């Protein structure tokens, strides 16, 4: 029973999506059309990146780089800027979830070690926002970008450089706004308590070899994004190389997100075959893609929202922007938000109520400004 409760708590989104898929399958019985529901290219790219990032995270390379960047920092403001910047600049390459899984525990350790415990909640809140704002510029920065960019590419709406150009103003605005929030929160700019890290990090020959291997695999996984090769060739290559040289990574990788996507593809596919629901949702979404995707994300989180709404509008850029911004706001607006919350809740004397309140206030303020900016330039 304890294991069941832990599973439900850890993978509630997967469980809910599975339940919805089963209900939809009762209404629309499985047939040959089901095969067309699944966006296989999204799943193959996503699985490749999940395995690669799992391997890199286990090597400790992100924590090492983070420590190097924090050296010679003397005050609260500069420490916060570095910690928030780590998520902002790493997320486009390693995805927002991986950035937070990597840097949230590191951030808690650093701030406690430096005597800045009071800054932990606002810093984690801004790091979560930074992961969303940073990942939005990359076609592979988060799961819903991978999916929606795939649809945009297939529809001939844009390519990878075009996607980056469209997201660039929002990426820049997000970075500037994050900097402003840090200056306001750390306005007193107290001096850091100087201490050395307890455990210096060293890389042996085996670690260096794996680091090179995963770096090359990551570069290989980018080729389908830029249309160089088909994605279906990349996943088998990645899995084969990792199986031969670091097979434990295949067992350590959490694949629940892949199942969540499959279940949601089934839900959306079946909804599209129910005329009444199809017509109603199309009417609601059409012309309101940005606002609807932001609002839907607050309730069902941004990755499921992207899949659901893409079945009723072909304005994929607006859906991508809306679900990227929609990750801000409530704690359940994105899986990344729950990653940060989980990291904080594992602290000694953690105050969940205080965290949720501060997190929500900071996120809602940030979302409001970004939405106004988006409406002004679109």
N, C-alpha and C positions, 0 to 999 in steps of 0.2 A: 504494500500500500504506500509506503514511503517513497519507493522508486516511481510509482505511478504519479504521485503528487509532484515529485521533482520533474518528471517528464512534462506534465501538464503545465507547470509553472515555467519551464524553460522553453517549451515549444508550443505555446498556446496558439500562436498564429497558424502554425502548421495544422494543429488539431481542428481549429475553427474552419480553415480552408478545406480540410478533408471532409468535415461534416457537411459543409455547403455543397461540395462536389457530389457527395452521396445523395443528398436531397435533390440536386439538379438531375442526377442520373435516374432517379425514380420518375421524375416528370418527363424527361426526354431519354428514352431508353437507348443504351449504347448501340451504335451502328457504325457503318463504314466511315461516316463523316467525322467521327471522333478523332481519327488520325490527323485530320486537318486542323484541329484545335491547337495542337502543341507547336510552339515556336522553337523548333529544334536548334536553330543557330544560336538563339539566346542561351539555351541550356548548355550547349557545348562550350561556348565562350565563358559563361559563368562558372562552370565546373572546372575548367582549366585554370582560371584565375584563383578560385578557391583553394585548389590544391597547391598552386605555386605560392600563394601568400601564406598558407598554413606552414609550408616548409621554411619560408624566409622568417616568419615570426618565431618559429622554434629555434632558429639559429641565433636569435637575439640581436640581429643586425639593426633593427629599428631602435631598440633601446640604446644600443651603442652609439648610434648617430645622435640620438637625443641627448645623451650625456655629453658628447663632444660639443654640441651646440650650446649647452648650458654652462660650460666652463667660462670662468671670468665674468659671470654676471653677478652684480652686487646689490640690486634693489628689486623690490616686489614687482614694479612695473615691467622691467626688462625680463624678469623670469616669466611673468604671465604672458608677455608678448611672444617669447620663445615657445612656451608650452602650447599656446593657442596656434601659433604659426606652424608648429610641427604637424598638427592635424590638417590645417588649411593647405599646406603645400605637399604633404604626403598623400592626402586622400585622392587626388586625381589619378595617382599611379597605383595605389594599393587598395583602393576603395574606402569608403567612409567607415564601414563596419570594422575593417582590419585596422584602420588608423586608430579607432577608439579602443578596440581590444588591446592594441599595443601600448598606447600612450596614457590611457586612464590610470592603470595601476602605477605607472611610472610617475605620473603627475601627482598622485596622492602621496607617494613616497617622497618626492622632491619637496613638495610644499610642507609636509610635516617635518622633514629633515631641516628645512630652512627656517622653521618657526612661523610659517604662514598658514596655519591651519584654518584661520578665518576666511582665507581666500579659496578654499577647496571647492565649495559649492559654486560660486560664480565662475571660477576657472573651468570646472567641468562643464558647466552650462555653455560657456563660450567655446570650449573645445568641441562640444557636440554641434553647435552652430557652425563652427569652422569646418568641421568634417562635411557638413551638408553644402556649405558655400564653396568649398574647395572642390568637392567631387563633381559639382554640377557642370564644370567646364569640360569634363572628359567623357567621351562616349562609354568608357569603361569604369567611370568613377563610382558608380553604384548600380545595383541590380536593375532598377527601373530605367536608368539611362541606357544600359546595355540593350534592354528590350525595346524601348522606344526608338533608340537610334537605329536598331535593326529594321524596324518598320519604316522609318524615314528613308533609310538607304534603299530598301526594297521598292518603295514608292517613288524613288528618284527625286526626293525632296531635298536632299543634301548629301554631302560626304563628310568624312571626319574633320577636315579643316573647316568646312562650312559650319558644322555643328559647333566647333570651338569658337568661331567668330561670332555666332549668334549668342552664345552664352557669355562671351567675354565681358560685356558691360556689367552683367549681373555679378560675375566673379570679382571684378574690380570694385564694384560698389560694396559687395559683401566684405571684402578685405578692408576697405576704408572704414566701414561701419564697425567692424570688429575692433580695429585699432582704437576708434573713438570710445567704444564700450570699455576697453581695457584701461584707457587713461582716466575715465570717470570712476571706475571701480577701484583702481589702485592710485587714486589721486594723492594719498598721503605718501606713497612711494617709500615705505620703510626699508631699512637696510637688511640684507640677508644675513642669517647666522651662518658663518663660514664653517663648513664641515666637509670632509672628504667622503666619497662614496665608500661604503663598507667593503664591497666586493668589486674589485677591478675586473674588467672584462678583457679576456684574451681569446684569440681565435687560433686554433691549431690548423694543421694542414688539411685535415678532413673537412673542417668547417669551411675553410676557404674554397675547397673544391666544390662543395655543395652550394656555396654562395654563387660561384661562377656559373654552375649548372642552372640554378633557379633564375639567375639574371638573364641567361640566354633563353631559357624557356619563356620568361616573361616577354622578352623582345619578340620571340616567335609567336606568342599568343596575340600580339598586337597586329600581326600581318593581316588577319581577316578584317579587322576594323578599318584598315586603309585599303581594303579590296585587293590585296596582293595575292592571297590564296583563299580558298574556301575554308570555312571554319571547321568543316567535318574532317579535314586532314590533321588539324592541330590537336584536338582532344586525344585521339589515339596515340599521337607522338608524345604528348605530355605524360599521359598515363604510363606508357611503356618505359620512358626514361626514368620516371620516379619509381616505378615498380622495380627496376633493376638496381638503381643507385640509392634510394632512400624510401623503401617500401613502407616504413612505419608512418610516414606522413599521410599515406592513403588511409590509414586507420584513424589518425588523429583529426582529420578534416571533418567538419560538421556539414553534412549534406542536407540538413532539414530544409534549407532555403530552396533547394532544387525541387523537393517534393511539394513545398508550398506553391511554387510556380506551376507545377504540373496540375495540381488540384484547381488552382485559380484559372488556368487555361480552360479546364473542363467546365467550370462554372460559367465563365464568360461565353464560351462556345454554345453552351446550352441556353443561356439567357437570350443570345442572339437568334435562336430558333423559336422563341416564344414571341409571337407577333406583338401582343399587347405590351409586354415588358420592353421589347426592342423599340417600339415606336415611342413609348413614354420616355425612356432613357435618352434616345436620340434627340427628342425635343428638348429635354432639360439640358443636355451637354452642348448641343450645337449652338455656337455663338457665345458660350459662357465657359469655354474650356479652362481658362486660367482659374477663375474663381471656384468653379465646381471641383476641380482637381485639388485645390488647396483645402476646401471644406471637406471633401471626401477623405483626404489624407488624415484629417484630425480624428476621424471616426474609425476608419479601417486600416490606417497607416498607408504610407505613400506607395510602396511596392504593389500591394493588392489594388490600390486605386488606379495605378497606371494601367494594369492589365484590364481591369473592369471597364474603365472609360475609353480605352483604345478600341473597344468593340463598337463604339457608338459615335466616334468622330475620327477623321483622318488628319486633324490638325495636330500632328504629333509633337511639334516643337512646343506649342502652348501647353500640351499635356505634360511634356518633360519639365518645362519651366515651373508649371503649377505643382507638380509632385515634388520637384526639388525644393521649392519654397515651402511646400506643404509639410515637409519633414520638420519644420519649425512649428512651434505651438505647443500642443499637448504632449504628454509623456508617451502616448501611444501613437503619435503621428508618424513614427518611424522606428524600425527595429534598433537603429543606431542609438536612439534616445534611451531605450531600455538597457543597452549595453553600458552606457555611462551610469545610469541609475543603479544597475546591478553592481558595478565596480564600487560605487560609493557606499551602497548598503552593506558591503562586506567589511567596511571599516569598523573599528571599535568605537562605540558611542555614536554611531551614525543616527542622524535625525531625519527619517524619511519624509515626514511632513514638511519640515523646513526646506529640504531639498526640492520637493515637488513645487512648493510655493515659489521659491526663488527661481527655479528652472523655468516655470511657466511664465512668470512675469518678464524675465529677460527674453525668453523666446517670443512671446506675444508682441512685445515692443519691437523686437528686431524684425519679425514678420510684417508688422504694420508698415514700417518704414520701407522695407523691400517691396511690398505690394504697391505702395504709392509710387515708388520709383519705376516699377515695371509698367504700371498703367500710364505713366507719363511718357515713356519712350516707345511703347508698342503702338 
